[in-house]
Amino acid sequence: MHAQIPARSALVSLTAFGADEVRRHGQLWFARLCRAGGADGIEVRGELLGEDAAGELDALAALADPAALVRVYSSPRGLWDAAGGFDEAAVLEGLDRAARLGAGWLKMSIGGFSPAAPAGLEALRGLLDGGPVELLVENDQTEAAGTVPALSAFFHAADDAGVPLGMTFDMGNWHWVGECPLQAAGVFASRVRYVHCKGVLRRPDRWVAVPLESSAAPWRAVLRALPAAAPRAIEYPLTGADLARVTGQALDALRRLEQSSHDRE
């Protein structure tokens, strides 16, 4: 039985505070800050865990349990490796860490999956069957695992293999692969369980993540196209002298913007 994530929860992805700062202070420090700022939950990042990952996850779970914080574990590893092989070790690591954290969801990308050689889907089904953690597939910033054709091919193959999966929809990542988030929302809305909220602006050399209200993208239309009850997470930079206040204001703004986007329907 998968843990239930409350509808309309507002989370913070801990990467929002910057990798260097999070590595300096630790994810537990920022999880406390998010709790103080009024977050409903946190997304813990595998790439930002220290050498004692197990101890850090235990400490995060101990903080989150009494506060009833929703938890998502984000793995930096793909379901398939770069050579196209199913990465069972990566999935097992992700499931173990998510369970240790007390997370209801494990977020991963498809990695190097190829629809021409979908071996591994039966193994994936076996690893997920009956477990307490639900796997959500995210669109990342790569051609192989972040475009509509790549993800559509994967989801169709997974459905055919009896592995129906939900999706983490990152509103900003579509821009990194040159695709339209609104069109992607039209394709994947029925699968979306969780939304990464970040706006984007184009700099001369790259895209950058910004708050939704500063975004050049049609974020209101995208939010309206996605399930209204799906939990949202802030995944744009949060900075300032009083980070608890900044985080609280960002969460309040996310809740207001989310509500206003649906009120306009």
N, C-alpha and C positions, 0 to 999 in steps of 0.2 A: 504494500500500500504506500503510495507516494504521499509525502507531507503536503498539506494544502497551503498554498500561498494566498493570503487574504487579497481579495479584489481591491483595486485602486490603491494599493500600497505605494508609497514613495520611498525609494531607496537611494543610496549613494554608492556608486562604484568607487572603491578606495583609490583607484588609479587617478581619480579626479584631483587629488592633492599633489600629484607629481611624483614620479618614480623616485627621484633622489630624496625628496622629503619623507616619503613613506619608508624607504629603506633606512633613513636616518633615525626616525622615531619608532618605526614598527607599525604594523597594521592595527594592533590592539589600541595604540594611542589614538589613532584616527577613528577607530570604531567607537571609542568613548566619546570623542568629539561629535560624531554623527548622532549618537544617542542624546547627547546634550542639546544638539541642534533640532531635535524632534523628528529624526528619520524613523520610518517604520522598519527599515532594514538596511543591510549592508551587502555589498558584493565583494567578497574576499578574492584577491588575485593571486594565483599560483606563482606568477613570475616575480612577485614581490615578497614571497615568504623568505625568511632567513634560513640559516643552516639547520636550526631545530624546527623544521616545519611542523612536526607532530606536536611539539610543545606549544607552538604559537597557535595552532588550530584549537588545541584544548583550551588555551586561555581565552581565545575569541568565543568559543562555545560557552565557557563559564560566564563571560560577560553578557552574552546575548540571551541565554536561557531565562534568567530572572526578569530581564527587560522585555522579553517576548519579541526580540528583534528578528525579523525575517532574514534568512541567510541564503545567499547564492554563492556557489564556488565556481570561479572562472579558471579553467585550465588553459595554459598557453599552448598546449600540445593539440595536434589534430587527431581526428579519429583514424585517418590513414596517413602513413608517412610519405615523405617526398618521393619515394620510389614506387608508390602505389600500393603498398602492403598495409593490411589492416593492423593497426598498432594496438594490440590487446593490452600491452603493458601501460600505455598511456591512459586507456579507458579505465583499467583497474586502479591505477593511481588516482585518477579523478574521482571515481566512485568512492574509494577509500577515504580520500581527503574530504569529500563532501559529507560523507556519513560522520566522520570525526567532528566536523564543524557543526553538524546538526542542520545541514542545508537541505532544503527541499529540492533544489535544482542544481544540476551540474551543467555548466555552459562550455561547449567546445565548438570548434569549427570542423568542417569535413576534411580539411587537410588535402592530401593528394588523392582523394577518391576519384576513380575513373568508372563511368558507366559501362565501359567496354569490358571491365574486369571487376565486377562487383563482389568478388570473393571477400568474405568477412562479415557480411550482413547477418548470416545465421549465427556466427559467433557473437556478434553484437547483441542480437536478440537474446541469446542465452545469458549474457552478462547483465542485461537489464531486467529480465523477466522476474517479476515479483519483488524487486528490490525497493528500498525506501526512498531512493533518489531518482528523480526524473531527469533524463537528458534532454537538453534544449540545444539545437544547432543554431549557431550565429553566422550571419554574413560578415566575413572579415574584409580586410582591405586588399585581397589578392584576387587575381583573375581566376585562379583555380577553385577558390572557395568563397568568393564574394560576389559573384554575378548571378543574375536571374537564371541563365541557362544552366550553369553549373549546379546551382542549388535545386532547380527544378528536376534535373536529371537524378540527383541524389535522392530527393524525396520520393520520386516515382519508383525508383529501385527499392528504396526502403519499404514503401507501402507494399510493393509486390512481394517482398520477402517477409511480410508480416511484422514489420518494425515501424509502426506509425509514430512519428516524432513531432514534437512541437518545435517552435522556433523562437529564438531571441532576435528581434528585429532592431538592428542598429540603424537609426535614422540617418546618421551622418556617413557611415562607411560606404554607401552606394556612390557617393561623389568621388571617392578615391579610385573606383573602378570605372568611372565614366557612365554611370547609370542613374536613372531617375528614381528617387525614393518613392514618389507617388505611384508610378507604374509598378514598382516592386510591391508596394502595399496592396495593390489590386490583385496581384498574383498570389501573395502569401498570407493575406489577412486571416484566413480561416485557420492557419497554423500558429499564429502568433500568440504566445503565452506571456511574453515579457518584452519590454521595450527599452532600449538604450536611447535616452533623450540627449541629443547634442545637436546644436546648430553648426553651420559651417560657413566659413568665409574663404575666398580664394586670394591667397597671397601670390606674388609674382612667380614663386617657385614651387608652391605647394598649397594644399588645403590645410586649414587649421580649424580646430574645434572651438566653438564659442557658445554662450548661452542661447537658448532658443530665440529669445526676443531680439538678439543681435544677428540672427542668421539671415543669409541671403536665400535660403531654401524655403519652399512652401510648407513650413512645418505644421501650420494649423490644418491644412488639407490632409497632410500625412496622418496626423493624430486622429482626425475624423474618420479616416479610412481604416484605422486599426481598432481592434476590440476595445471598447471603452473601459472594461474592467481589468484589462491586463496591467499588472504592476509596471510602474515606470521607474527608471533609475537615472540619476544625473551622471553623465559621463563627459562633462566638459570641465575645464580647469576651474578650481575653487582656490582663490588666493586672497590674502589680506592679513592685516595685523590681528584681527579678532576672528579667527577661523570658525569658531562655534557660531558667532553671529552671522557671518557670511553664509555658512552652511544652512542655518535656519532660514535666512532670507531666501536662499536659492530653493529650498524645499517649499516654502510658502509660495514662491513665484511659480514653481512647477505645478503645484496643486491648482493655483488660480488659472494659469494658462491652459492646463488640461481641461478644467471645468468650462472655461470660456470657449474653448475650441468646440466642445460638444454642445454648448448652449446655442451656438450659431447654426446648428443643423436645422 
